Structure formats: structure tokens, C-alpha cells
Amino acid sequence: MLRNLVCVSISALFLTMVLPAHAAQLSNDARTAVPHEVQQLVVVDYRAMQNSDTAMQLRDRVMPPDLKQFDDALRKSGLNDNHDVDQLAFALFRPDSASDQLQTVGIAQGQFAIDDVLANFRKQKVRPKIIRNNKIYPMGKTGMVLCFVDPSTMVFGESAAVKQALDVRDGLGPNLLSNGTMMDAMKSVDSEPLWSILDQKGTQTMMRQVMGQAGSVTDYDSVRKRLLSSWYSMDFQHGVKFDLTIVTGDAFAAATLSSLLNAAVAYKKMSGSDTEKLALSGTDVTSSAGQLAIHFATSDSGFNELLKSPLFQSMVH
């Protein structure tokens, strides 16, 4: 069960060499570039990074190929990621409310030397595609593109995803600001250095992974549709801390889910390795007022041992 809790934030953690005690908040321009049908939004404070053995080991083990492509493309664009980028966000969204297909768009915030970047593009004879007032540049041979929507905000990713992000920013479709559920969830975590919010579909998908085999039992099936939204944050300042909150809408559903998860934790405490048992000893699952809360905390050394465990290896391969 713990491996899936860790997996919830794995897509963002390759960015975290060490996270300073700043809030990873999105500007209004960045928010307007996130489509309304966002399933998950992950935001990382990317500023003032320093060396951290724990986070570097995590980065080396879990960077997914698609996000590595994002990372490589960002670097090749001419940006100095350690100095130009303050926050980095990834939005996983559905093109429309009826679609099950997902697209990903990246949004970088910072103080960009746009003139230098554009001069680099001109030197390489890279010409932009014009959409309304937006200039979209290819990012090398990656198949990705980028667009500076203002001096401090850049949208990047595959062409179709970037186009939709620009469409909603320009008022041709609904954006994140009109999604009350996700905006409310954001208020609970956007003061953290790394955070994510998920809508109903995203929460149900996440919890199906978290529950593992327990997700097939009748009690879970009875509460699955009551999972409304969720948010989590992760902090590397003093050891490793992970907090996840799930909104169910009623106390019974939250209590039922809490019971199932506590049973799963108890089982893994008996059957897991010594490292896994130690990790699970730092996991608390509680429910209150229609919300389920999961808290995990461990030391740097404890987390480093967890990275080497068979449980973690099976998750990332």
C-alpha cells in the first residue's frame, strides 16, 4: 500500500533536488492557461535548489521517460533552469468533458531572459508558428513546443496540449479559474513547496492504485463513487513528509475508506520487509468530517533505505 502512496507524487519528484521553504503558488496568468477539465495539477517550487542526497537518489530512480523528455527539452530551449525558473507545474487534463484521453502541458514561471532565448532560436534559424498573438517555438527535435505568454510565464509541451492551453488562456474555452472544486482544493496546499490537486476521476484512479487488492472488495466499491477530490503535499526540509487529503462528501464513506486502508497497513506491517515495516510505522490514516487524511513521515536515512527496498524497486520498474 505504501508503494502506491509514494507513487502518487512520483511524476513530480524528479524536480526536487531540495525544496526551499517557499510556497509554490501559480500566478493568475499560469492558472488561466490550465484547461478546466484538469484531472491532476502538480506544482513544484523550483527556485534556489541545492544538493540533497535523498532527493537526488529519488530523482535518479524514478524519473519517468516522458518527464525526462520534458526536462531535456526545457534545458535545450536555452533556459537556465536553476536561475530562470521559480515554479514548474504540470497539468494532466482531458481535452473536453466527454473525453477519456489525457494530455499534459507544462507551465514554467520565473524571470526569463526572453531576448536571449529568442536570439538563440534565431541563431538556430528556428521560426515560430503564430496563433493569434502567440508565438510558438519548436523545442529542438523533441516534438515539443513552447510559448512565452508573458515575461514571467512559459507554456510548453506537445503542440496540441499547448494550443489548448493558449485557447483557454485567450478566453476561447473554460480554464482552471472556473473549476470551483479544484480551486477550493488548491487553497489547502498552495503554500507548500510541492503540491498536487486531483479531481474526482483523478482521485478515483489514484485510490484504485493505493488500495491495490483491497480495491476490489465490496466496501471499497460502495465508496469509490463518493471520492470527490483530493490534494497532497510533500516536504524534504526535515526528513520526508507526505500528506494526502481525500474529500468524500460524507463521514461514512471517509470512515469506511479509513478502515480499509488501516487494514492494508496492518497487513503490510506483518508481511513486509523490515524496511517496509519501519516505513509503515510512520504512516497514519484517519478520517473526520467527510475527509480522509493520510500522513507519512520518515528520516532521510529511512527514506534512503526505502528507495533500496524490493517494494520501491517493484514500483519504479
LINJO-V556236 format. One record per residue. D_CENTER is the distance of its C-alpha to the mean C-alpha in whole Angstrom. Layout:
# LINJO-V556236
d_center=D_CENTER
d_center=D_CENTER
This chain:
# LINJO-V556236
d_center=19
d_center=18
d_center=16
d_center=14
d_center=13
d_center=12
d_center=11
d_center=8
d_center=6
d_center=8
d_center=6
d_center=5
d_center=8
d_center=11
d_center=10
d_center=12
d_center=15
d_center=16
d_center=14
d_center=17
d_center=18
d_center=17
d_center=15
d_center=12
d_center=13
d_center=13
d_center=17
d_center=19
d_center=19
d_center=15
d_center=15
d_center=18
d_center=16
d_center=14
d_center=15
d_center=17
d_center=16
d_center=12
d_center=10
d_center=7
d_center=5
d_center=3
d_center=6
d_center=8
d_center=12
d_center=13
d_center=17
d_center=20
d_center=18
d_center=21
d_center=21
d_center=20
d_center=21
d_center=19
d_center=16
d_center=18
d_center=19
d_center=15
d_center=14
d_center=17
d_center=17
d_center=13
d_center=13
d_center=13
d_center=15
d_center=14
d_center=11
d_center=14
d_center=16
d_center=14
d_center=14
d_center=18
d_center=19
d_center=17
d_center=20
d_center=23
d_center=22
d_center=24
d_center=22
d_center=22
d_center=18
d_center=19
d_center=22
d_center=21
d_center=17
d_center=16
d_center=12
d_center=10
d_center=7
d_center=6
d_center=8
d_center=9
d_center=12
d_center=16
d_center=18
d_center=20
d_center=21
d_center=23
d_center=21
d_center=19
d_center=18
d_center=14
d_center=14
d_center=11
d_center=12
d_center=11
d_center=12
d_center=14
d_center=16
d_center=19
d_center=22
d_center=23
d_center=26
d_center=26
d_center=30
d_center=30
d_center=27
d_center=29
d_center=32
d_center=30
d_center=30
d_center=33
d_center=35
d_center=33
d_center=34
d_center=31
d_center=32
d_center=29
d_center=29
d_center=30
d_center=28
d_center=30
d_center=29
d_center=26
d_center=27
d_center=25
d_center=25
d_center=24
d_center=22
d_center=25
d_center=25
d_center=22
d_center=22
d_center=20
d_center=21
d_center=20
d_center=21
d_center=22
d_center=22
d_center=23
d_center=24
d_center=21
d_center=18
d_center=18
d_center=16
d_center=16
d_center=15
d_center=18
d_center=21
d_center=20
d_center=17
d_center=18
d_center=21
d_center=19
d_center=17
d_center=21
d_center=23
d_center=21
d_center=21
d_center=24
d_center=25
d_center=26
d_center=23
d_center=21
d_center=18
d_center=16
d_center=18
d_center=20
d_center=18
d_center=19
d_center=17
d_center=14
d_center=15
d_center=17
d_center=14
d_center=12
d_center=16
d_center=15
d_center=12
d_center=12
d_center=15
d_center=13
d_center=12
d_center=8
d_center=7
d_center=5
d_center=8
d_center=9
d_center=13
d_center=15
d_center=15
d_center=11
d_center=13
d_center=16
d_center=14
d_center=12
d_center=15
d_center=17
d_center=16
d_center=16
d_center=19
d_center=21
d_center=24
d_center=25
d_center=23
d_center=26
d_center=28
d_center=30
d_center=28
d_center=25
d_center=26
d_center=27
d_center=24
d_center=22
d_center=23
d_center=22
d_center=19
d_center=18
d_center=14
d_center=12
d_center=10
d_center=9
d_center=9
d_center=10
d_center=13
d_center=16
d_center=18
d_center=21
d_center=20
d_center=17
d_center=15
d_center=13
d_center=13
d_center=12
d_center=15
d_center=15
d_center=18
d_center=21
d_center=23
d_center=26
d_center=27
d_center=28
d_center=25
d_center=23
d_center=26
d_center=27
d_center=23
d_center=23
d_center=27
d_center=25
d_center=22
d_center=25
d_center=27
d_center=25
d_center=24
d_center=28
d_center=28
d_center=26
d_center=28
d_center=31
d_center=30
d_center=28
d_center=28
d_center=29
d_center=26
d_center=24
d_center=26
d_center=26
d_center=22
d_center=23
d_center=25
d_center=22
d_center=21
d_center=22
d_center=21
d_center=23
d_center=24
d_center=25
d_center=26
d_center=24
d_center=21
d_center=19
d_center=18
d_center=17
d_center=17
d_center=17
d_center=19
d_center=21
d_center=22
d_center=21
d_center=24
d_center=23
d_center=20
d_center=21
d_center=24
d_center=21
d_center=19
d_center=23
d_center=23
d_center=24
d_center=22
d_center=19
d_center=21
d_center=21
d_center=17
d_center=16
d_center=19
